[in-house]
Amino acid sequence: MAKLDIITLPDPRLKLVSEPVGHVDDEIRRLLDDMLETMYAAPGIGLAAIQVGIPKRIVTIDLSREDEEKAPMCLVDPEILWVSEETNTYQEGCLSVPEHYDDVERPARVKVRYLDRDGKEQIVEADGLLATCLQHEIDHLDGVVFIDHLSRLKRERVQKKFLKQAKFSARSGGWRPSMG
């Protein structure tokens, strides 16, 4: 396993729509393992492949607490089949938008179809934090970052902050924009 670099705003790859995978093989399982290692090290509860610069429809999630046994979910080609009309609001954060948290309203319950790490089709019905996390990560696969759910004013404020940090880092030799 290898820890991968997490891309952050204003990296334009975060706006890419990820490509379907179609099947699970050893290469995909290695990527899932690397994503889990990266997610745990960050630390985070969810990670989409695009966040490590790979535009494939792959997500890892683990909502277990530090004092609990790890319970990773690996989702390949996840697809939301149904969302409830009822909503919940959670304070969300994102490994690609470090140290920024804000309230986001989303459907309270979802039904998601995906391939597991063995390539078997699964369907999960989720509510609470898992429903929010699934929607957050699947949004990434569609080029949507959680701040896109905020008001225009809040979103622009966050984007401006990260753009300013990137420009400062570039001047000091730290950040280099990457293509692709």
N, C-alpha and C positions, 0 to 999 in steps of 0.2 A: 504494500500500500504506500501511497505517496500523498503528502499534503499538497494541495493545489493553491494557486494564488486566486483570491477573490477579487473580481473587478468591482469598482465603485463608480458612483457618479463622478464626473460627467461622461464616463466611457460610453460611446454610442452603441456598443454591442448590446447594452442592456435593453435597447429598443428593438432588437432583432426578433423576428418570429422564428421559433425553433422548428426544426424539421422532425417529422415522425421517424421513429427508429424501425418499427415493423417487427423485429424479432430480438430476442435476447440471446447473446452468445458470450463467450469468455471475455471478449473485449469490453462489452457492456457491463458485465459483472465486475471487471477490474475498475472501470470508471465509477460504478456504484460504490465500491469499497473505498476508492480514493475520495469520492464526494463525502461519504460518511466520516472518514478520518478528518477531512477539512472542516466539515460542519461541527464535529465534536470539539476540535481544536479552537474554533473561532471565539467562543462557543455560540452555537445557534441551535434552533429546533427544526429548521428546514433549509434546504438548499436546492436550487435549480441548476441544471448543467450550464445554462447560459451565464450564471454568476461566476463560473470558473472559465468562461470564454468558449464554451462548447455549445453551439446552437442545436442541441438535440433535445427532444421532449423526454427529459429524465429528471426525476425529483427524488430527494431523500428527505425523510421526516423522522424525528424521534422526540416525542413529548415527555419522555421519562425524566424524572428529577435526578439530581446528582446522587441521591441516596438510594435510588431504585436501580434495578437491573435494566440495562439498555433494551429498548424495544424498537429497533429501526424498521421503518417502512421504506421500501424501494418501489417506486412507481415509474414504469416505462410507458410512454404514450398515454398519460392520464387524460381522461375526457370527462367533463362534468355532464352528467346525464339529466340532472334535475336539481333545482334550488327551491327552497321554501320562500313563500311570500313574507313570512316573519323574518325580522332582521335582529342582529346583535351588533353591538359596538364593542370592539376591543382596541386597546392601545397596542398598535403594531410598531415593530421596528424591522430593520432589514440589514443583513450583513453587507449589502451593497450601498447602503445609505447609513454608514456607521454613526452611532451616537445621536440619531434622530428618531424620536418616537412621536406618534400622533394617533388620535382616535380615528378609526375607520369603521364605517357601517357596511356590513355585508349580510347576505342571507344567513339565517341561523342554522340551517341544515342543508346538506348537499348529498347527492349520490354520485359517486365517481367510479368509472370503469378504467382499469389499467392492466398492464402485464406485470407480474411480480418478477423477482430475480431469477426464477426458473422458467419464465416465459409463459406462465399460466395466466389466463384471464381471471381477474378478480373484480368484484364489485364491493365497494365499501359505502355504507351510509353513515354519515358523521354529523355530529352537532358540536356546539361549544368550540373550544380551542382547536380541535382537529379540523372542524369545518372551515374555520378561519384560515388555518395554516394551509390546508389543501387549496383554497381559493387564492391565497397569497402566492403560493409557489406556481400554480398553474397560470396565474396572471403573468409571471416572469416568462413562461414559455411563449406567451403571446405578445411579448414586448411591453408589458405593463408593469410599472414599479408602484409600490403602495402609495407613494406620494401623488400618483396620478388620480387617486381617489379623493384628494384633499381639494379645498377651494383653490381657485387660481392664484389668489394672493399668497396663501401658505405654500403652495407648490413652487411658485416663482421665487419665494424667499429661500427655500431650501436649495433649489437649483443654483441660485446666485451664490450662496454660501460655498457650495461644493466647487463651482466654477472658479471662484476666487481662490480657494485652497489649491486647486489644480494649477492655476496660473502662478501662484507663489511657489509651489513645488517645482514647476518647470523652470522658473527663473533661478532657483537655487540648485537645479540639476537633479531633482528627485523624480519628478513625474515626466513621462514621455507619452504623448498620445500614440495609441497603436491602431493600426488599420486592420480591418477584417472583421 
